[in-house]
Amino acid sequence: MQNTSKQYDEVITTCRELFVKKMKDYGSAWRILRLPSLTDQIFIKAQRIRGLQQNEVQKVDEGEVSEFIGIINYCIMALIQLEKGVVEQPDLSVDEATVLYNEQVATTKQLMQDKNHDYGEAWRDMRVSSLTDLILQKLLRVKQIEDNLGKTIVSEGIDANYQDMINYAVFALVHLKE
C-alpha cells in the first residue's frame, strides 16, 4: 500500500500543477459555478472518456489522461464549493485556492487509504473502463441527489460521491501510467 500512496501523490501533483497554472491564467472564476454545473462538467469528461474507450476514431487530439485529470480537478472544485458555498465574483488567490485544494486532497486520500485497507487494493485488478463506468454511476447518483435538493434517505452525501470519483480517476491514471 505504500506504493499506492506514492503513486497517488504523483497523480495529484500533476493535477495540482495544472490547477495552479489555470488559476494563474483565469483566477478563481470557477467559484461562481453551482454544484450542478460542476457535476455536468465532470459528466462531460466521463462521457468523453467512455467514448474514447468505445470508439475507434478520435477527432480531438486529447486522450483519457487529460480528461481524468479534469475529473479530479473539477471534483476538488466541487468539494470546495460544498464547503465554502458559491460566490458571485471570484474571491480566492492562487495560494488560498491551493490550500483548499490540498485540504480536500488530504481528506480524500485518507478515505482512499481506509477503503484500500478494507478492500485489499481490489482496484489494481480492475480495468480502466470499469473505473470509468463507476465514475459515471457516481455522477448519475450525484445528479439524482441534486434533483432531490441534497436530501438522501440512506445514502452517503454528495461529498462522498465526489471523493470516490477522485479516487477512481486517480486509480485510472495509475493504470494508464503502468
C-alpha positions as CSV (number, residue, x, y, z in Angstrom):
1,M,0.0,0.0,0.0
2,Q,3.0,2.3,0.4
3,N,3.4,2.2,-3.4
4,T,-0.2,3.2,-3.8
5,S,0.3,6.3,-1.6
6,K,3.4,7.3,-3.6
7,Q,1.5,6.8,-6.9
8,Y,-1.5,8.7,-5.6
9,D,0.7,11.6,-4.6
10,E,2.4,11.6,-8.1
11,V,-1.0,11.8,-9.8
12,I,-2.2,14.5,-7.5
13,T,1.0,16.5,-8.1
14,T,0.3,16.5,-11.8
15,C,-3.3,17.5,-11.2
16,R,-2.4,20.3,-8.7
17,E,0.2,21.7,-11.1
18,L,-2.4,22.1,-13.8
19,F,-4.9,23.6,-11.3
20,V,-2.4,26.2,-10.2
21,K,-1.5,27.1,-13.8
22,K,-5.2,27.5,-14.7
23,M,-5.7,29.6,-11.5
24,K,-2.9,31.9,-12.7
25,D,-4.5,32.2,-16.1
26,Y,-8.1,32.5,-15.1
27,G,-8.2,33.3,-11.4
28,S,-10.9,31.6,-9.4
29,A,-13.6,32.2,-12.0
30,W,-14.8,28.6,-11.2
31,R,-16.0,29.9,-7.8
32,I,-19.2,31.1,-9.4
33,L,-20.2,27.6,-10.6
34,R,-23.1,26.0,-8.8
35,L,-22.7,22.3,-8.0
36,P,-24.9,21.1,-10.9
37,S,-22.7,23.0,-13.3
38,L,-19.6,21.3,-11.9
39,T,-21.4,17.9,-11.9
40,D,-22.2,18.5,-15.6
41,Q,-18.6,19.3,-16.4
42,I,-17.4,16.1,-14.8
43,F,-20.2,14.2,-16.6
44,I,-19.0,15.6,-20.0
45,K,-15.4,14.5,-19.3
46,A,-16.5,11.0,-18.1
47,Q,-18.7,10.6,-21.2
48,R,-15.8,11.6,-23.4
49,I,-13.5,9.0,-21.8
50,R,-16.2,6.4,-22.3
51,G,-16.4,7.4,-26.0
52,L,-12.7,7.2,-26.3
53,Q,-12.7,3.7,-24.9
54,Q,-15.5,2.6,-27.2
55,N,-14.8,4.5,-30.5
56,E,-12.1,3.5,-32.9
57,V,-11.9,7.1,-34.4
58,Q,-10.9,10.1,-32.3
59,K,-11.4,13.6,-33.8
60,V,-9.9,15.6,-30.9
61,D,-6.3,15.1,-30.1
62,E,-6.7,14.7,-26.3
63,G,-6.7,11.3,-24.7
64,E,-8.1,9.8,-21.5
65,V,-5.3,11.2,-19.3
66,S,-6.3,14.8,-19.6
67,E,-9.9,14.0,-19.1
68,F,-9.2,12.0,-15.9
69,I,-7.1,15.0,-14.6
70,G,-10.1,17.2,-15.4
71,I,-12.4,15.0,-13.4
72,I,-10.1,15.1,-10.4
73,N,-9.8,18.9,-10.5
74,Y,-13.5,19.6,-11.1
75,C,-14.4,17.2,-8.2
76,I,-12.0,19.1,-5.9
77,M,-13.6,22.4,-7.0
78,A,-17.0,20.9,-6.2
79,L,-15.8,19.8,-2.7
80,I,-14.5,23.3,-2.2
81,Q,-17.8,24.8,-3.3
82,L,-19.7,22.4,-0.9
83,E,-17.6,23.7,1.9
84,K,-17.4,27.4,1.1
85,G,-20.5,28.0,-0.9
86,V,-20.9,29.6,-4.4
87,V,-20.0,33.2,-4.8
88,E,-20.9,35.9,-7.3
89,Q,-17.4,37.0,-8.0
90,P,-14.0,35.2,-7.9
91,D,-12.7,35.5,-4.4
92,L,-9.7,33.3,-4.0
93,S,-6.0,33.9,-4.6
94,V,-3.9,31.2,-6.1
95,D,-2.4,30.5,-2.6
96,E,-5.8,30.4,-0.9
97,A,-7.2,28.0,-3.5
98,T,-4.2,25.8,-3.3
99,V,-4.5,25.5,0.4
100,L,-8.2,24.5,0.0
101,Y,-7.2,22.1,-2.8
102,N,-4.6,20.4,-0.6
103,E,-7.1,20.1,2.3
104,Q,-9.6,18.3,0.1
105,V,-6.9,16.0,-1.3
106,A,-5.8,15.1,2.2
107,T,-9.3,14.1,3.3
108,T,-9.9,12.2,0.0
109,K,-6.6,10.4,0.2
110,Q,-7.3,9.3,3.7
111,L,-10.7,7.9,2.5
112,M,-8.8,6.0,-0.2
113,Q,-6.3,4.6,2.3
114,D,-9.1,3.5,4.6
115,K,-11.1,1.8,1.8
116,N,-7.9,0.4,0.3
117,H,-7.1,-1.3,3.6
118,D,-10.6,-2.8,3.8
119,Y,-10.8,-3.8,0.1
120,G,-7.3,-5.0,-0.2
121,E,-6.4,-2.9,-3.2
122,A,-9.1,-4.5,-5.4
123,W,-8.8,-1.6,-7.8
124,R,-5.5,-2.9,-9.1
125,D,-7.4,-5.8,-10.7
126,M,-10.0,-3.5,-12.3
127,R,-10.0,-2.3,-15.9
128,V,-9.8,1.4,-16.6
129,S,-13.2,1.0,-18.4
130,S,-14.7,-0.3,-15.2
131,L,-13.4,2.7,-13.3
132,T,-14.9,5.0,-15.9
133,D,-18.3,3.3,-15.6
134,L,-18.1,3.7,-11.8
135,I,-17.4,7.4,-12.2
136,L,-20.4,7.7,-14.5
137,Q,-22.6,5.8,-12.0
138,K,-21.5,8.1,-9.2
139,L,-22.3,11.1,-11.4
140,L,-25.8,9.8,-12.0
141,R,-26.2,9.4,-8.2
142,V,-25.0,12.9,-7.6
143,K,-27.4,14.3,-10.3
144,Q,-30.3,12.4,-8.5
145,I,-29.2,13.8,-5.1
146,E,-29.0,17.3,-6.6
147,D,-32.5,16.8,-8.1
148,N,-33.6,15.8,-4.6
149,L,-32.2,19.1,-3.3
150,G,-29.4,17.3,-1.5
151,K,-31.7,15.1,0.6
152,T,-30.9,11.4,0.9
153,I,-32.7,8.7,3.0
154,V,-30.0,6.1,3.5
155,S,-27.2,7.1,1.0
156,E,-24.0,8.9,1.5
157,G,-24.0,12.5,0.5
158,I,-22.7,14.3,-2.5
159,D,-19.3,14.9,-1.0
160,A,-18.6,11.2,-0.6
161,N,-19.5,10.6,-4.3
162,Y,-17.1,13.4,-5.4
163,Q,-14.4,11.8,-3.2
164,D,-15.0,8.4,-4.7
165,M,-14.8,9.8,-8.3
166,I,-11.5,11.5,-7.4
167,N,-10.1,8.2,-6.2
168,Y,-11.4,6.2,-9.2
169,A,-9.8,8.7,-11.5
170,V,-6.5,8.5,-9.6
171,F,-6.6,4.7,-9.9
172,A,-7.3,5.0,-13.7
173,L,-4.4,7.4,-14.1
174,V,-2.1,5.0,-12.2
175,H,-3.3,2.1,-14.5
176,L,-2.7,4.2,-17.6
177,K,0.8,5.1,-16.5
178,E,1.7,1.5,-15.8
